[in-house]
Amino acid sequence: MSDVASLVAAAQRVLLSNYRQAPIAMSRGQGCQLWDTEGRRYLDMTAGVAVCVLGHADEGLATAIANQARRLVHTSNLYYVENQVRLAEALVARGFPGGRAFFCNSGTEANEAALKLARRFQVTTSGRPKRLEIVAFENSFHGRTVGSLSVTGQAKYREGFGPLFGPVKFLPFGDVEAARKGITAETCAVIVEPVQAEGGIHLPPPGYLQEVRRVCNETGTVLIFDEVQTGVGRTGTFYAFEKERVLPDIISLAKGLGGGVPIGAILATGEVAKGFEPGTHASTFGGNPFATAAALYIQEAIDRLGLLERCREAGAYLANSLTRLAERRRPRTRGARGRGLLQGLVLDGDAAPLVNKAREYGLLLSAVGGNVVRLVPALTVGKAEIDEAIEILDRALGDV
């Protein structure tokens, strides 16, 4: 029995069977490349599900993490954490003036905090305790904890878990009239992804999010943008909402924020932030010195390396390459869509077989929305790596 076979057998004995892992285990990485325990090399176009914005084994990030680990890993939020304050300053300065931050450990925790803050704000600050309804959107994804799951607009994730958090109303994403009718004076908050990533990489129609903002203003509804996957430069601007020229009341962040070290956050306007008073919400590990040191390094590296501009350039190159590939491989493919380095190849059927075949050829991808192959490489990805990915994809399409 090989080492991998032994590992798989052990995993099947001791782990819950809630994942569908590929039968490989990674041992090391460098940039956009990974090597498994048997020495095979892979081109990684997943970046840990849009997490490793600097790629794998970045020396600067490793040094920042090691240095912090030697000084101080954790103290809790019983005391001020200098790195946490500096990170909050950096995130607010990116385009959320007057905002305040709360730190946690993951995207679903960030969305839980956002929902709690919206509810608390309506009760204590706005004086409207009966405003309980949350408006979310069909095909959305906001996380796996009960609150985040409750506002995820894909029934397959909610089935079998009994009564969930509510009341929640789901509207069709991109439908202006539905938003005008569905967001009312009874709505506590609207939660929406600026780009629906897990649902199949759906972009909002021009002006749509601006109209949602306008209706929220008219009705006194808190607007939450879930930037867990789209934030930290993934779409070519630090926050995806910058492209839409609209400001939310709350932003949730995670994934790329720590470059692979678990960290999540919400930013809230000064007014909405009044909803959280001492004791109303907390996180033992949230924003600890170790995680925020990694996130501070990511902030510095984004500017020093010009990663936002590089993301826009590489994203345009990837989008064009995928579009040309889709044209060549019709009718198996139906086109490409995305923004920045959040791109998808749309197929005429299930994307999983193509993802599996590409992995056999040394290319790591993921499937979203059933029929979409997602490419979310490190923001440092180069044209040669994109070309290699397209070549392997083309070959895999020919074989599937």
C-alpha positions as CSV (number, residue, x, y, z in Angstrom):
1,M,0.0,0.0,0.0
2,S,1.4,3.4,-1.0
3,D,1.8,6.3,1.5
4,V,-1.1,8.1,-0.1
5,A,-3.3,5.0,0.0
6,S,-2.4,4.6,3.7
7,L,-3.3,8.2,4.3
8,V,-6.6,7.9,2.6
9,A,-7.4,4.7,4.5
10,A,-6.5,6.4,7.8
11,A,-8.6,9.5,6.9
12,Q,-11.6,7.3,6.2
13,R,-11.3,5.8,9.6
14,V,-10.8,9.0,11.6
15,L,-12.4,11.9,9.7
16,L,-16.0,12.8,9.1
17,S,-17.0,12.0,5.5
18,N,-18.2,15.6,4.7
19,Y,-15.6,16.2,2.0
20,R,-15.0,14.7,-1.4
21,Q,-11.2,14.9,-1.5
22,A,-9.2,14.0,-4.5
23,P,-6.9,11.0,-3.7
24,I,-3.8,13.1,-3.4
25,A,-2.0,14.9,-0.6
26,M,0.2,18.0,-1.1
27,S,3.6,18.2,0.5
28,R,5.0,21.6,-0.7
29,G,4.3,24.5,-3.0
30,Q,6.0,27.4,-4.7
31,G,4.1,30.3,-6.4
32,C,1.4,28.7,-8.5
33,Q,2.8,25.2,-8.3
34,L,2.2,22.4,-5.9
35,W,3.9,19.0,-5.5
36,D,2.1,16.0,-3.9
37,T,3.7,13.5,-1.5
38,E,4.7,11.3,-4.5
39,G,6.6,14.1,-6.1
40,R,4.1,15.0,-8.9
41,R,3.9,18.6,-9.9
42,Y,0.6,20.5,-10.4
43,L,-0.2,23.9,-11.8
44,D,-2.5,25.4,-9.1
45,M,-5.3,27.6,-10.5
46,T,-7.4,27.3,-7.2
47,A,-5.0,29.1,-4.7
48,G,-6.6,27.2,-1.8
49,V,-10.1,28.4,-3.0
50,A,-9.1,32.0,-3.7
51,V,-7.1,32.2,-0.5
52,C,-3.3,32.2,-1.4
53,V,-3.1,35.6,-3.0
54,L,0.7,35.6,-3.0
55,G,0.8,31.9,-4.1
56,H,2.5,29.2,-2.1
57,A,5.6,29.5,0.1
58,D,6.0,33.3,-0.3
59,E,9.3,34.1,1.5
60,G,8.1,37.4,2.8
61,L,4.9,36.1,4.2
62,A,6.8,33.1,5.8
63,T,9.2,35.5,7.5
64,A,6.4,37.7,8.8
65,I,4.6,34.7,10.2
66,A,7.8,33.2,11.8
67,N,8.9,36.5,13.3
68,Q,5.5,37.0,14.9
69,A,5.3,33.4,16.2
70,R,8.7,34.0,18.0
71,R,7.3,37.2,19.6
72,L,3.6,36.5,20.4
73,V,1.0,34.2,18.9
74,H,-2.1,34.9,21.0
75,T,-3.4,37.0,23.9
76,S,-7.2,37.2,23.3
77,N,-9.3,40.4,23.0
78,L,-9.1,41.1,26.7
79,Y,-6.3,43.5,25.7
80,Y,-5.6,45.7,22.7
81,V,-3.7,44.0,19.9
82,E,-1.5,46.4,18.0
83,N,-1.5,44.4,14.7
84,Q,-5.3,44.3,14.8
85,V,-5.6,48.1,15.1
86,R,-3.1,48.6,12.3
87,L,-4.9,46.2,10.1
88,A,-8.2,47.9,10.8
89,E,-6.7,51.2,9.8
90,A,-5.4,49.7,6.5
91,L,-8.7,48.1,5.6
92,V,-10.7,51.3,6.3
93,A,-8.2,53.3,4.3
94,R,-8.7,51.1,1.3
95,G,-12.0,52.7,0.5
96,F,-14.4,52.5,3.5
97,P,-14.0,55.9,5.2
98,G,-15.2,56.2,8.8
99,G,-15.5,52.4,9.1
100,R,-14.9,50.2,12.1
101,A,-13.6,46.6,12.1
102,F,-14.3,43.4,13.9
103,F,-12.1,40.4,13.4
104,C,-12.9,36.7,13.5
105,N,-11.5,33.5,11.9
106,S,-13.4,32.7,8.7
107,G,-15.9,33.9,6.1
108,T,-18.9,32.3,7.6
109,E,-18.1,33.8,11.0
110,A,-17.8,37.2,9.3
111,N,-21.2,36.8,7.8
112,E,-22.6,35.7,11.1
113,A,-21.2,38.8,12.7
114,A,-22.7,40.9,9.9
115,L,-26.2,39.5,10.3
116,K,-26.0,39.9,14.1
117,L,-24.8,43.5,13.8
118,A,-27.6,44.3,11.4
119,R,-30.2,42.9,13.7
120,R,-28.7,44.5,16.8
121,F,-28.5,47.9,15.0
122,Q,-32.2,47.8,14.0
123,V,-33.2,46.9,17.6
124,T,-31.0,49.2,19.6
125,T,-29.9,52.1,17.4
126,S,-32.8,52.5,14.9
127,G,-35.4,51.5,17.5
128,R,-37.2,49.1,15.1
129,P,-37.1,45.8,16.9
130,K,-39.7,44.2,14.6
131,R,-37.5,44.5,11.5
132,L,-36.3,40.9,11.4
133,E,-36.5,39.9,7.7
134,I,-33.3,39.3,5.8
135,V,-33.3,39.6,2.0
136,A,-30.8,37.4,0.2
137,F,-30.5,36.1,-3.3
138,E,-31.0,33.0,-5.3
139,N,-27.8,31.2,-6.2
140,S,-25.9,32.9,-3.5
141,F,-23.4,31.4,-1.0
142,H,-22.6,32.8,2.4
143,G,-21.2,30.0,4.4
144,R,-22.0,26.8,6.3
145,T,-22.8,27.9,9.9
146,V,-26.6,28.1,10.6
147,G,-27.0,31.8,10.1
148,S,-24.9,32.0,7.0
149,L,-26.5,28.8,5.6
150,S,-29.9,30.3,6.2
151,V,-29.2,33.2,3.8
152,T,-27.5,31.0,1.2
153,G,-29.7,30.8,-1.9
154,Q,-29.0,27.2,-2.9
155,A,-31.4,24.7,-1.4
156,K,-29.0,21.8,-1.7
157,Y,-26.9,23.3,1.1
158,R,-29.9,23.9,3.4
159,E,-31.6,20.6,3.0
160,G,-31.7,18.3,6.1
161,F,-30.8,20.8,8.7
162,G,-34.2,21.5,10.1
163,P,-35.5,25.0,10.9
164,L,-32.9,27.6,10.1
165,F,-32.4,31.3,11.0
166,G,-35.2,33.5,9.7
167,P,-37.3,35.0,8.3
168,V,-35.3,35.1,5.0
169,K,-36.6,36.1,1.6
170,F,-34.8,35.1,-1.5
171,L,-34.9,37.3,-4.6
172,P,-33.6,36.6,-8.1
173,F,-30.1,38.1,-8.5
174,G,-29.9,41.0,-10.9
175,D,-33.6,41.6,-11.1
176,V,-34.2,45.3,-10.4
177,E,-38.0,45.1,-10.1
178,A,-37.8,42.2,-7.7
179,A,-35.4,44.2,-5.5
180,R,-37.7,47.3,-5.6
181,K,-40.7,45.2,-4.5
182,G,-38.9,42.8,-2.2
183,I,-36.9,45.2,0.0
184,T,-39.4,47.0,2.2
185,A,-39.8,48.8,5.5
186,E,-40.0,45.4,7.1
187,T,-36.5,44.4,5.9
188,C,-33.7,44.4,8.4
189,A,-30.9,43.8,6.0
190,V,-29.9,42.8,2.5
191,I,-26.9,40.5,2.1
192,V,-25.5,40.2,-1.4
193,E,-22.2,39.2,-3.2
194,P,-20.9,41.8,-5.6
195,V,-20.1,38.8,-7.8
196,Q,-21.8,35.5,-7.1
197,A,-18.7,33.3,-6.9
198,E,-19.7,29.8,-5.6
199,G,-23.0,30.1,-7.5
200,G,-21.3,30.0,-10.9
201,I,-19.5,33.4,-11.2
202,H,-22.5,35.6,-12.0
203,L,-21.9,39.4,-12.4
204,P,-24.5,41.9,-11.6
205,P,-26.1,43.9,-14.4
206,P,-24.8,47.5,-14.7
207,G,-26.3,49.7,-12.1
208,Y,-28.0,46.9,-10.3
209,L,-26.2,47.2,-7.0
210,Q,-26.6,51.0,-7.1
211,E,-30.3,50.5,-7.3
212,V,-30.2,48.0,-4.4
213,R,-28.3,50.7,-2.4
214,R,-31.0,53.3,-3.3
215,V,-33.8,51.1,-2.1
216,C,-32.0,50.2,1.1
217,N,-31.6,54.0,1.7
218,E,-35.3,54.6,1.2
219,T,-36.4,51.8,3.5
220,G,-33.8,52.1,6.2
221,T,-32.4,48.7,5.4
222,V,-28.8,47.7,6.2
223,L,-26.8,46.7,3.1
224,I,-24.2,43.9,3.6
225,F,-21.7,43.1,0.8
226,D,-20.3,39.6,1.2
227,E,-16.7,40.1,-0.1
228,V,-15.4,36.9,1.4
229,Q,-14.3,35.7,-2.1
230,T,-14.3,38.9,-4.1
231,G,-12.3,41.1,-1.7
232,V,-8.6,41.6,-1.2
233,G,-7.9,42.3,-4.8
234,R,-9.5,39.2,-6.4
235,T,-11.5,41.2,-9.0
236,G,-8.9,43.8,-9.7
237,T,-9.8,46.4,-7.1
238,F,-9.3,45.8,-3.4
239,Y,-13.0,45.6,-2.8
240,A,-15.3,44.4,-5.6
241,F,-17.8,47.1,-4.8
242,E,-15.4,49.8,-6.0
243,K,-16.3,48.8,-9.5
244,E,-19.9,49.4,-8.8
245,R,-19.3,52.8,-7.2
246,V,-21.6,52.1,-4.3
247,L,-20.8,51.8,-0.6
248,P,-22.4,49.2,1.7
249,D,-23.1,49.5,5.4
250,I,-21.2,46.3,6.3
251,I,-18.5,44.3,4.4
252,S,-17.5,40.8,5.2
253,L,-14.0,39.6,4.4
254,A,-11.9,36.5,4.7
255,K,-10.2,34.1,2.2
256,G,-7.3,36.2,0.8
257,L,-7.1,38.4,3.8
258,G,-4.4,36.4,5.5
259,G,-2.9,34.7,2.5
260,G,-3.6,31.3,3.9
261,V,-3.6,32.1,7.7
262,P,-7.2,31.9,8.9
263,I,-8.7,35.3,9.5
264,G,-12.1,37.0,8.8
265,A,-13.4,40.5,9.3
266,I,-16.3,42.8,9.0
267,L,-16.2,46.5,8.4
268,A,-19.2,48.6,9.3
269,T,-20.0,52.3,9.0
270,G,-19.7,54.3,12.1
271,E,-23.5,54.5,12.5
272,V,-24.2,50.8,12.0
273,A,-21.3,49.9,14.2
274,K,-23.1,51.4,17.1
275,G,-25.2,48.2,17.2
276,F,-22.3,46.3,18.9
277,E,-21.7,47.4,22.5
278,P,-19.3,45.7,24.9
279,G,-20.4,42.1,25.4
280,T,-22.7,41.8,22.4
281,H,-20.3,39.9,20.2
282,A,-16.8,38.4,20.5
283,S,-14.2,35.9,19.2
284,T,-11.5,34.3,21.3
285,F,-9.1,34.0,18.4
286,G,-10.3,36.8,16.2
287,G,-7.7,39.3,15.2
288,N,-4.9,37.8,17.3
289,P,-1.3,38.9,16.8
290,F,-0.4,36.0,14.6
291,A,-3.2,36.2,12.1
292,T,-3.1,39.9,11.8
293,A,0.6,39.9,11.3
294,A,0.0,37.7,8.2
295,A,-2.8,40.0,7.0
296,L,-0.7,43.1,7.5
297,Y,2.0,41.6,5.3
298,I,-0.6,40.9,2.6
299,Q,-1.6,44.5,2.7
300,E,2.0,45.7,2.3
301,A,2.7,43.2,-0.5
302,I,-0.4,44.2,-2.5
303,D,0.9,47.7,-2.8
304,R,4.6,46.9,-3.1
305,L,4.1,44.4,-5.9
306,G,1.3,46.4,-7.6
307,L,-1.0,43.3,-7.4
308,L,-4.2,45.2,-8.1
309,E,-2.9,46.3,-11.5
310,R,-1.3,42.9,-12.1
311,C,-4.6,41.2,-11.3
312,R,-6.5,43.4,-13.8
313,E,-3.9,42.6,-16.5
314,A,-3.7,38.9,-15.8
315,G,-7.4,38.7,-15.4
316,A,-8.0,40.3,-18.8
317,Y,-5.5,37.9,-20.4
318,L,-7.1,34.9,-18.7
319,A,-10.6,36.0,-19.6
320,N,-9.6,36.5,-23.3
321,S,-7.9,33.1,-23.3
322,L,-10.9,31.4,-21.8
323,T,-13.2,33.1,-24.3
324,R,-11.1,31.9,-27.2
325,L,-11.0,28.4,-25.8
326,A,-14.8,28.4,-25.4
327,E,-15.2,29.4,-29.0
328,R,-13.0,26.6,-30.2
329,R,-14.7,23.9,-28.0
330,R,-18.3,24.7,-28.8
331,P,-20.9,23.1,-28.2
332,R,-19.1,21.5,-25.2
333,T,-18.5,25.0,-23.9
334,R,-20.9,27.9,-23.6
335,G,-18.6,30.8,-23.0
336,A,-16.6,32.4,-20.2
337,R,-17.4,35.0,-17.6
338,G,-15.8,36.7,-14.6
339,R,-13.9,39.7,-13.4
340,G,-10.2,40.0,-12.6
341,L,-8.8,36.7,-11.4
342,L,-12.2,35.3,-10.6
343,Q,-13.0,33.6,-13.9
344,G,-15.2,30.7,-15.1
345,L,-15.5,28.5,-18.1
346,V,-19.1,27.7,-18.7
347,L,-19.9,24.1,-19.9
348,D,-22.9,22.5,-21.4
349,G,-23.1,20.0,-18.5
350,D,-21.5,18.9,-15.3
351,A,-18.1,20.5,-14.7
352,A,-16.8,17.8,-12.3
353,P,-15.5,15.4,-15.0
354,L,-13.5,18.1,-16.6
355,V,-12.0,19.2,-13.3
356,N,-11.0,15.5,-12.6
357,K,-9.5,15.0,-16.1
358,A,-7.5,18.3,-15.8
359,R,-6.1,17.1,-12.4
360,E,-4.9,13.9,-14.1
361,Y,-3.0,16.2,-16.5
362,G,-1.5,18.2,-13.6
363,L,-3.9,21.2,-13.5
364,L,-5.9,22.0,-10.3
365,L,-9.3,23.6,-10.9
366,S,-12.7,23.6,-9.1
367,A,-16.3,23.3,-10.1
368,V,-19.0,25.8,-9.1
369,G,-22.6,26.3,-10.0
370,G,-22.8,22.8,-11.4
371,N,-21.5,23.6,-14.9
372,V,-18.8,26.1,-14.4
373,V,-15.0,25.5,-14.1
374,R,-13.6,28.1,-11.7
375,L,-10.1,29.6,-12.1
376,V,-8.9,31.7,-9.1
377,P,-5.1,31.6,-9.2
378,A,-2.7,33.6,-7.0
379,L,-2.7,37.3,-7.9
380,T,1.0,36.8,-8.8
381,V,0.1,34.4,-11.7
382,G,2.0,35.0,-14.9
383,K,1.0,34.7,-18.6
384,A,3.1,31.6,-19.1
385,E,1.2,29.9,-16.3
386,I,-2.1,31.0,-17.8
387,D,-1.1,29.7,-21.2
388,E,-0.2,26.3,-19.6
389,A,-3.5,26.2,-17.9
390,I,-5.4,26.9,-21.1
391,E,-3.4,24.3,-23.0
392,I,-4.2,21.6,-20.4
393,L,-7.8,22.6,-20.3
394,D,-8.0,22.3,-24.0
395,R,-6.5,18.9,-23.9
396,A,-8.9,17.8,-21.1
397,L,-11.9,19.1,-23.0
398,G,-10.9,16.9,-25.9
399,D,-10.8,13.8,-23.8
400,V,-13.8,14.3,-21.6
